[in-house]
Every structure is written in C-alpha cells, then in structure tokens.
Amino acid sequence: MKNKYISNIIICMLSVACLSCSSEYVYICTGLSSAVYHKSDECLGLSRCSGSINKVSLQKAKDLGRRPCKICE
C-alpha cells in the first residue's frame, strides 16, 4: 500500500512538471515569410518583423511549423 501511495505521488509530480513545460511562451512574427520562434521579444531577429509580434505557447509555435531562432536559442 505504501509503495502505491509513493508511486501516485511521483506520477502527480511528473504531471505537474509536464504542465509547467507546456506553459513556456515564445514570440512569433506574423509576417508571411516568418518561420522561427523567439525566446525573447527583444531578439534582434524580431526587429525585421513585417507583421505583428505575438506571444504564444511553445507548443503552438511548434504546431505552426516554427523552428527556434538561431540568434536567441
């Protein structure tokens, strides 16, 4: 019984850790030729953005097919 209780605690802790990973935010440019995401809204790469700059979850950026910026990765 004690082992099952400890296992449940570990599973809960891992679940919380995974939730915090998915809440990481990045910045993307909405310009037509934009293909990367940025860790900082002050990245030099965003200074050339021809659209607007949006804050999105890392998962959303990946779902949009974005790759990490080579400047701020």
C-alpha positions as CSV (number, residue, x, y, z in Angstrom):
1,M,0.0,0.0,0.0
2,K,2.8,2.4,0.9
3,N,4.5,1.7,-2.5
4,K,1.3,2.5,-4.4
5,Y,1.0,5.8,-2.4
6,I,4.5,6.8,-3.3
7,S,4.0,5.9,-6.9
8,N,0.9,8.1,-7.1
9,I,2.8,11.0,-5.6
10,I,5.6,10.6,-8.1
11,I,3.1,10.4,-11.0
12,C,1.4,13.6,-9.8
13,M,4.8,15.4,-9.5
14,L,5.7,14.4,-13.1
15,S,2.3,15.6,-14.3
16,V,2.8,19.0,-12.8
17,A,6.3,19.2,-14.2
18,C,4.9,18.5,-17.7
19,L,2.2,21.1,-17.3
20,S,4.8,23.7,-16.5
21,C,6.8,22.8,-19.6
22,S,3.8,23.4,-21.8
23,S,3.2,26.8,-20.4
24,E,6.5,28.2,-21.7
25,Y,5.9,31.1,-24.0
26,V,7.8,32.3,-27.1
27,Y,7.3,35.1,-29.6
28,I,6.5,34.8,-33.3
29,C,6.3,37.3,-36.1
30,T,3.1,37.1,-38.2
31,G,4.8,38.2,-41.4
32,L,4.3,36.0,-44.4
33,S,7.9,34.8,-44.6
34,S,8.4,34.2,-40.9
35,A,9.5,30.7,-40.0
36,V,11.0,30.9,-36.5
37,Y,10.1,31.5,-32.9
38,H,12.0,33.6,-30.4
39,K,12.7,33.2,-26.7
40,S,12.7,37.0,-26.1
41,D,10.5,39.8,-27.6
42,E,13.7,41.8,-27.7
43,C,15.6,39.4,-30.1
44,L,17.4,41.1,-32.9
45,G,15.6,38.7,-35.4
46,L,12.2,40.3,-34.5
47,S,13.4,43.7,-35.4
48,R,12.9,42.8,-39.1
49,C,9.3,41.6,-38.5
50,S,7.0,42.8,-41.2
51,G,3.8,41.8,-39.3
52,S,2.9,41.9,-35.7
53,I,4.7,40.1,-32.8
54,N,2.6,37.6,-30.9
55,K,3.3,35.8,-27.6
56,V,2.2,32.1,-28.0
57,S,3.0,28.9,-26.2
58,L,6.0,27.0,-27.3
59,Q,3.7,24.1,-28.4
60,K,1.6,26.5,-30.5
61,A,4.7,27.8,-32.3
62,K,5.8,24.2,-33.0
63,D,2.3,23.3,-34.2
64,L,2.6,26.2,-36.6
65,G,5.8,24.7,-38.0
66,R,8.2,27.2,-36.5
67,R,11.8,26.4,-35.6
68,P,14.0,28.0,-33.0
69,C,15.7,31.3,-33.8
70,K,19.4,30.9,-34.3
71,I,20.1,34.2,-32.6
72,C,18.3,33.7,-29.3
73,E,18.0,29.9,-29.0
